[in-house]
Amino acid sequence: MPQVVPNKRDVSNWTLSIILLGGGLAWFLHLLLTYAVAEFGCVSGFADFQWLGIDGIAWLLLAASVPPILLGIVSVWIANRTTRKLQQASDTGEEINRPEQQAVRIGLILNGFFLLTILVQTVPIFYYLDGC
């Protein structure tokens, strides 16, 4: 049985996992964190705390939104960098793994979609906090 020698342009399993799961994980983390912070803030009385005209719950929600946004940005960046590397390898005539290349492209699109979803979902949260 011939042994397969990995090409230097192959994408590692770790990188491919980040590309395919990073954006979805960031969105899921954002959804859970913002729900928990909003519920905790309404019950705990953080709405009474004001700083720069913004209540404490809004500050907590902003703080809870930063890590998922950063994870989404990193996932998009890694997917974009890997897509460019595979495209350069394809342009120079190197043999690359086509299913892997398609998975990276799909990951780039999905990560961009999830990052946009996180950003769009962050804005309306602040309008629903008046009911606390």
C-alpha positions as CSV (number, residue, x, y, z in Angstrom):
1,M,0.0,0.0,0.0
2,P,1.6,3.3,-1.0
3,Q,2.2,5.8,1.7
4,V,0.6,9.3,1.2
5,V,3.1,12.1,1.8
6,P,1.3,15.3,2.9
7,N,1.8,18.3,0.6
8,K,3.1,21.4,2.2
9,R,0.0,23.2,1.1
10,D,-2.4,20.8,2.9
11,V,-4.5,22.4,5.6
12,S,-4.1,21.0,9.0
13,N,-7.0,19.5,10.8
14,W,-6.9,22.1,13.5
15,T,-7.0,25.0,11.0
16,L,-9.8,23.3,9.1
17,S,-11.8,22.8,12.3
18,I,-11.5,26.5,13.2
19,I,-12.5,27.4,9.6
20,L,-15.6,25.2,9.6
21,L,-16.7,25.6,13.3
22,G,-15.3,29.0,14.5
23,G,-18.1,31.3,13.2
24,G,-20.9,29.0,14.4
25,L,-19.3,28.5,17.8
26,A,-18.9,32.3,18.1
27,W,-22.5,32.9,17.3
28,F,-23.7,30.2,19.7
29,L,-21.5,31.7,22.4
30,H,-22.9,35.2,21.7
31,L,-26.4,33.9,21.9
32,L,-25.9,32.2,25.2
33,L,-23.9,35.0,26.8
34,T,-26.3,37.7,25.9
35,Y,-29.3,35.8,27.0
36,A,-27.7,35.0,30.4
37,V,-26.4,38.6,30.9
38,A,-29.8,40.1,30.0
39,E,-31.6,37.8,32.4
40,F,-29.1,38.2,35.2
41,G,-29.0,42.0,34.7
42,C,-32.8,42.4,34.9
43,V,-33.0,40.3,38.1
44,S,-29.9,41.7,39.8
45,G,-30.6,45.4,39.6
46,F,-27.8,46.3,37.2
47,A,-30.3,48.5,35.4
48,D,-30.0,51.0,38.3
49,F,-26.3,51.5,37.6
50,Q,-25.6,54.3,35.1
51,W,-22.3,55.4,33.5
52,L,-22.0,57.8,30.6
53,G,-25.8,57.6,30.3
54,I,-25.8,53.9,29.7
55,D,-27.1,51.4,32.2
56,G,-25.1,48.5,33.7
57,I,-26.9,45.8,31.7
58,A,-25.9,47.5,28.4
59,W,-22.3,47.6,29.6
60,L,-22.4,43.9,30.5
61,L,-23.9,43.1,27.1
62,L,-21.2,45.0,25.3
63,A,-18.6,43.1,27.4
64,A,-20.3,39.8,26.6
65,S,-20.4,40.6,22.9
66,V,-16.7,41.4,22.5
67,P,-15.3,37.8,22.8
68,P,-17.7,36.2,20.2
69,I,-17.0,39.1,17.8
70,L,-13.3,38.6,18.2
71,L,-13.7,34.8,17.7
72,G,-15.7,35.5,14.5
73,I,-13.1,38.0,13.2
74,V,-10.3,35.5,13.9
75,S,-12.3,32.7,12.1
76,V,-12.9,34.9,9.0
77,W,-9.2,36.0,9.0
78,I,-7.9,32.4,9.2
79,A,-10.3,31.2,6.5
80,N,-9.4,34.1,4.2
81,R,-5.7,33.5,4.7
82,T,-6.0,29.8,4.0
83,T,-8.2,30.5,0.9
84,R,-5.5,32.8,-0.5
85,K,-2.7,30.3,0.2
86,L,-4.6,27.5,-1.6
87,Q,-5.4,29.8,-4.5
88,Q,-1.7,30.7,-4.8
89,A,-0.8,27.1,-4.8
90,S,-3.4,26.4,-7.4
91,D,-2.1,29.3,-9.6
92,T,1.5,27.9,-9.4
93,G,0.4,24.5,-10.6
94,E,0.8,22.6,-7.3
95,E,-1.5,19.8,-6.7
96,I,-4.0,20.6,-3.9
97,N,-6.8,18.8,-2.3
98,R,-10.0,20.0,-4.1
99,P,-12.5,19.0,-1.4
100,E,-10.3,20.7,1.2
101,Q,-10.3,23.9,-1.0
102,Q,-14.1,23.8,-1.3
103,A,-14.4,23.3,2.5
104,V,-12.2,26.3,3.2
105,R,-14.3,28.5,0.8
106,I,-17.5,27.4,2.4
107,G,-16.0,28.1,5.8
108,L,-15.1,31.6,4.7
109,I,-18.6,32.3,3.5
110,L,-20.2,30.8,6.7
111,N,-17.8,32.6,9.0
112,G,-18.6,35.9,7.3
113,F,-22.3,35.2,7.7
114,F,-22.0,34.3,11.4
115,L,-19.9,37.4,12.1
116,L,-22.5,39.6,10.4
117,T,-25.2,37.8,12.4
118,I,-23.4,38.5,15.6
119,L,-23.0,42.2,14.8
120,V,-26.6,42.5,13.7
121,Q,-28.0,40.7,16.8
122,T,-26.0,42.9,19.2
123,V,-27.8,46.1,18.2
124,P,-31.5,45.2,19.0
125,I,-30.7,43.7,22.4
126,F,-30.3,47.3,23.8
127,Y,-33.8,48.2,22.7
128,Y,-35.5,45.4,24.7
129,L,-33.8,46.2,28.0
130,D,-36.4,48.9,28.8
131,G,-38.8,46.3,30.0
132,C,-36.6,45.3,33.1
